[in-house]
Amino acid sequence: MAGHQHTGQASGTHQLPAASTGQGCPGQSTTKGDIVCYYGSRGQPEPVVLTPGIYGLSNSLLDTPWRKLSFGKQLFQEAVEQSQALSKDALVAQLLGVLNNEEAQLPDPAIEDQGKEYVQPILNKYAAVCVRCPDYGTRTNTVILLDVEGNVTFTERSMLDKDPTRWETRTHEFRLQS
């Protein structure tokens, strides 16, 4: 799973495991019958059960069809497809690269409509997976890797003192208890 946080905006892309139907990649089934749900302060009044797949979340509802969200999901899918050939450190680095992609995904009518009061250079920054604006934007990236044996690698990259040139990365590894 991968995700990141914005000040004033939550965003990320996540791959959910296959349900316990026996389909999908080995080790992706939820043998305990676990389910994953989405719930937010807007949208459906009850949690929404998510089926296996890749989802994206930005400054709106789950899978809002913004170009930056679609682009981020595409980059994430590419990382997932290459993951078996990568070392754990290389995979974490690639996922952090996805979360820090600053390529503006314009034109995007949804971004432009929402940001009518902003000038075009600011909209260009809002239209990227990674937002870098004064006093607003990506401040933390989180990558969580979970293997079939329950080993977890939790890596978080955080901006220091609101300075986009200074970051600290911390990694914690542990095993889930059964």
C-alpha positions as CSV (number, residue, x, y, z in Angstrom):
1,M,0.0,0.0,0.0
2,A,1.1,3.5,-0.5
3,G,-0.3,6.8,0.4
4,H,0.5,10.4,1.4
5,Q,-0.9,13.3,3.3
6,H,-1.3,16.9,2.4
7,T,-2.0,19.8,4.7
8,G,-5.6,20.3,4.1
9,Q,-5.8,17.5,1.5
10,A,-5.5,13.7,1.8
11,S,-4.3,11.8,-1.2
12,G,-2.9,8.4,-2.0
13,T,-3.2,5.2,-3.9
14,H,-3.8,1.8,-2.4
15,Q,-3.9,-1.8,-3.7
16,L,-6.3,-3.9,-1.8
17,P,-5.8,-7.7,-1.4
18,A,-8.1,-10.1,-3.2
19,A,-11.0,-11.4,-1.2
20,S,-11.0,-14.9,0.2
21,T,-12.4,-16.5,-3.0
22,G,-9.1,-18.2,-3.8
23,Q,-8.6,-16.0,-6.8
24,G,-5.8,-13.4,-7.4
25,C,-2.2,-13.6,-6.5
26,P,-1.1,-16.2,-3.8
27,G,-1.0,-14.6,-0.4
28,Q,-3.5,-11.9,-1.3
29,S,-6.6,-13.6,0.1
30,T,-7.9,-12.6,3.4
31,T,-8.1,-16.0,5.1
32,K,-9.6,-14.4,8.2
33,G,-12.4,-12.9,6.2
34,D,-11.1,-9.4,6.7
35,I,-12.7,-6.6,4.6
36,V,-11.5,-3.1,3.7
37,C,-13.9,-0.2,3.7
38,Y,-13.9,3.4,2.7
39,Y,-15.6,6.0,4.8
40,G,-15.2,9.8,4.8
41,S,-16.9,13.0,6.0
42,R,-18.5,13.4,2.6
43,G,-20.3,10.9,0.4
44,Q,-22.1,7.8,1.6
45,P,-23.5,7.8,5.1
46,E,-22.2,4.3,5.8
47,P,-18.8,2.7,5.1
48,V,-18.4,1.3,1.6
49,V,-16.9,-2.2,1.3
50,L,-14.2,-2.1,-1.3
51,T,-13.6,-5.0,-3.7
52,P,-10.1,-6.0,-4.7
53,G,-8.4,-3.4,-6.9
54,I,-6.5,-0.2,-6.9
55,Y,-8.1,2.9,-5.4
56,G,-7.0,6.5,-5.3
57,L,-7.9,9.3,-2.8
58,S,-7.3,13.0,-3.2
59,N,-9.0,16.1,-2.0
60,S,-12.5,14.7,-2.7
61,L,-14.3,11.4,-2.6
62,L,-12.6,8.0,-3.3
63,D,-11.7,7.6,-7.0
64,T,-12.8,11.1,-8.0
65,P,-11.9,11.1,-11.7
66,W,-9.2,13.8,-11.6
67,R,-6.3,13.4,-14.0
68,K,-3.7,13.6,-11.3
69,L,-5.5,10.7,-9.5
70,S,-5.7,8.6,-12.6
71,F,-2.0,9.3,-13.3
72,G,-1.0,8.4,-9.8
73,K,-2.9,5.1,-10.0
74,Q,-1.2,4.4,-13.3
75,L,2.3,5.0,-11.8
76,F,1.3,2.9,-8.8
77,Q,0.1,0.0,-11.0
78,E,3.5,0.1,-12.8
79,A,5.3,-0.1,-9.5
80,V,3.2,-3.0,-8.4
81,E,3.9,-4.8,-11.7
82,Q,7.6,-4.4,-11.2
83,S,7.6,-5.1,-7.5
84,Q,8.6,-8.8,-7.7
85,A,11.8,-7.8,-9.5
86,L,12.8,-5.1,-7.0
87,S,14.4,-5.2,-3.7
88,K,12.3,-3.9,-0.8
89,D,14.4,-0.7,-0.7
90,A,14.1,-0.1,-4.4
91,L,10.3,-0.7,-4.2
92,V,10.0,1.8,-1.4
93,A,12.1,4.3,-3.4
94,Q,9.9,3.8,-6.5
95,L,6.7,4.3,-4.5
96,L,8.1,7.4,-2.8
97,G,8.9,8.6,-6.4
98,V,5.2,8.1,-7.3
99,L,4.1,10.1,-4.3
100,N,6.5,12.9,-5.1
101,N,5.7,13.3,-8.8
102,E,5.2,17.0,-9.6
103,E,4.1,16.7,-13.2
104,A,1.0,18.8,-13.7
105,Q,-1.8,16.7,-15.2
106,L,-3.5,19.4,-17.2
107,P,-5.8,20.2,-18.8
108,D,-8.2,18.9,-16.1
109,P,-11.6,20.5,-16.1
110,A,-12.4,19.3,-12.6
111,I,-9.3,21.0,-11.1
112,E,-9.8,24.1,-13.2
113,D,-13.5,24.3,-12.2
114,Q,-12.7,23.9,-8.5
115,G,-9.9,26.4,-8.6
116,K,-11.5,29.2,-10.6
117,E,-10.2,31.8,-8.2
118,Y,-6.5,30.7,-8.6
119,V,-4.1,31.8,-11.3
120,Q,-2.8,29.2,-13.8
121,P,0.7,28.7,-12.2
122,I,-1.0,27.7,-8.9
123,L,-3.4,25.4,-10.6
124,N,-0.5,23.7,-12.3
125,K,0.9,22.8,-8.9
126,Y,-2.5,21.6,-7.6
127,A,-2.9,19.4,-10.6
128,A,0.1,17.2,-9.7
129,V,0.2,14.1,-7.6
130,C,2.6,15.9,-5.3
131,V,1.5,19.4,-4.4
132,R,4.2,22.0,-3.7
133,C,2.7,25.5,-2.9
134,P,3.6,28.0,-0.2
135,D,1.7,27.0,3.0
136,Y,-0.1,24.2,1.3
137,G,0.8,20.8,-0.1
138,T,2.4,17.5,0.4
139,R,4.1,17.3,3.8
140,T,4.3,13.5,4.5
141,N,4.6,10.4,2.3
142,T,3.9,7.0,3.7
143,V,4.6,3.6,2.2
144,I,3.5,0.4,3.9
145,L,4.7,-2.9,2.6
146,L,3.1,-6.1,3.9
147,D,4.3,-9.5,2.8
148,V,2.5,-12.9,3.0
149,E,4.2,-13.8,6.2
150,G,2.9,-10.7,8.0
151,N,6.2,-8.7,7.9
152,V,5.5,-5.0,7.7
153,T,7.8,-2.3,6.5
154,F,6.4,1.2,7.4
155,T,8.4,4.0,5.8
156,E,7.4,7.6,6.3
157,R,9.1,10.7,4.7
158,S,8.2,14.0,6.4
159,M,8.9,17.6,5.6
160,L,10.9,19.4,8.3
161,D,9.9,22.8,9.5
162,K,7.6,23.5,6.5
163,D,10.8,23.6,4.3
164,P,10.2,21.6,1.1
165,T,14.0,21.2,0.7
166,R,14.4,19.4,4.1
167,W,13.0,15.9,4.6
168,E,13.4,13.1,7.1
169,T,12.8,9.5,6.3
170,R,12.1,6.9,9.0
171,T,11.5,3.2,8.5
172,H,10.0,0.8,11.1
173,E,9.8,-2.9,10.6
174,F,7.7,-5.4,12.6
175,R,5.7,-8.5,12.2
176,L,1.9,-8.7,12.6
177,Q,0.7,-10.9,15.4
178,S,-1.8,-13.6,14.4
